[in-house]
Amino acid sequence: MADPIRNLDDLQVRLRQMVAAKGKVRAAIVGADDAVTMEAISRAKGEGLIEVTLIGPGDTVRQQLERSVLSSDQVALIASETPERAAVEAAALASGGGADILVRGKIAARELLQGLFKAEAGFRRGKAIVSHVAVFDHDNYPRLLLLSDAAVNVEPDLARKLAIIDNAVTVANRLSVTIPKVALLAAVEVIYPAMPVTMEAAVIAKMADKGQIKNCRIDGPLSMDVAVLPEVARQKGAVSAVAGEANILIAPNIETAAGVYKGMALFSGAKIAGAVIGGKVPIAFPSRCDSARNIFHALTLAAFLSLSGR
């Protein structure tokens, strides 16, 4: 396996190599009537990474296109006047082999996901669990840090959490992290019966110890500082293969994950890429608070996952 991808700039280098070998990625933007999303799409198109289909209200999308550096002959347009219709069109395009990735634009997460993953849409990949994986690139952390699930699964039970871990490990493997270190987040590093999440984390960690969870190392419960800061792990006596060196953070619920994600996006200066996996194609899935830069990174992550899966 290649050396681990250390940052999102490295990921872009790998992506360009793959595009040169396999061809451009066909990207369908769902809710393309958004200036910030259009800026990110224009960058990816200008760098020769993607072919573009815009899905959204026809007149508004054309207005955004006129304000961008793209011209109408560089893109395809599917006019869809409602978010619900845009999601249906996107599902049909991807399921029919007409798109390699989808990109969330100006559309609510619930409307997009409900439209894509209803049974008749044909977008779900068998019985695969759908989850969101965020990738953080911060100057103060020596490796990429993954987080799940900040967008899809609200209060996952143990079985669903195992599937969320599996999806995150798959993304880490694609980023050439062979045996990722997974931290199960909680408020503390010890097991308190009054805090059920600590007991569930301990169960999952023990399952990993017994070999029931493959291709990763898992520890929990761990507070976030213990998961990512070696000096704090030492101070608190948290000795494990994961403490202070996590590759993946698994949050107990969507509130925790979304809080971490938005805190990183708004206050840390981190580069962030987010994608939803479990469908026929990866979905670049930024938060509505994300900058054009981070929307671009989400797109490049989804494109990389698509090409690396071929």
Phi, psi and omega in degrees: 000147179294165176300147179303142174287120188272334183205174184285340172293319175300319180299319178297321178298313179298319181298316180299321177297319180291320178297319178299325182274326190243348180103164182294154179271133178274112186250129175251122184262119185262113187084057187278004182274060186211126186293320183292316177298318180298325177298316179294318179296319180299320178297312182296320177294316180297330179274004175075025184267331191223157160255145196240132165240126180259130180238125180164185180302121191305308184296317182291321178296318179297323177296315178297322180296319179296329180277348182267179177273358178274155174247161185296334180279358178264354185224161167256151182232129171246110182282121179224113192279347178233155176301322180299317180291323178299318179295320178297315179298319180296316179299317180295319181296313181291316182295330179274005178084016182265358179214141177269331175217157168250154179231123177287125174250233182274077179207138180296144181304315182298316181295319180293311184292319179297319180293320183287320192256010171290152193304318186286349182286334179072016184268334181293143180264092180058228180260017183300138174282134180269135177207162179258135176236122175259146178237121181255137175237103183238139183301332184270005179234132191280006181208164173294143181238121181262151179221138174211142006234120186261007187215336191247302188267118190283304183222071188295137174280182186299315182297317179291325179295324176298321178291323176298317177299315181300317178298316180295320178296322177300316178297315178300318178299320178297331177275013176070025170265106191291310180236085182292152179260121189250123177254127177268110191283143172206180180283338186222173182255006181240168185264119178241120176304332178287348177242090186304329181297330179290326179289319178296318178299319179296322177298313181296318178299320178293323176301318178295319178301325182274004178081014180278345175239123190259164166066022177198168171246138186230139171219149178174159002286147175224136170286161186296321181295321177293326182294328190241350183243108182303322183293323178290320178301318179294316181300323183268001178071024179272100184253113176196173178287347185258319187306126179082355186222028186295140167264331185226133171252126175251116182276152180289336182202174184290330179298315179296311183295316181294324177296316177297314182301308185288329174297317177296319183291320188271330191237343189263341185077008181293148165280137186226139171231133179231139179217149172256129179237160183119352177260186180297328176222157176294150178244118170292120194227073177286163170281157178293345177274357186283149176282169175301324178301312183285331172295318175301316179295322176299317179297316181293326176296311180299319179297318178298315179298323179295310183290323181289343178271356181279000000 
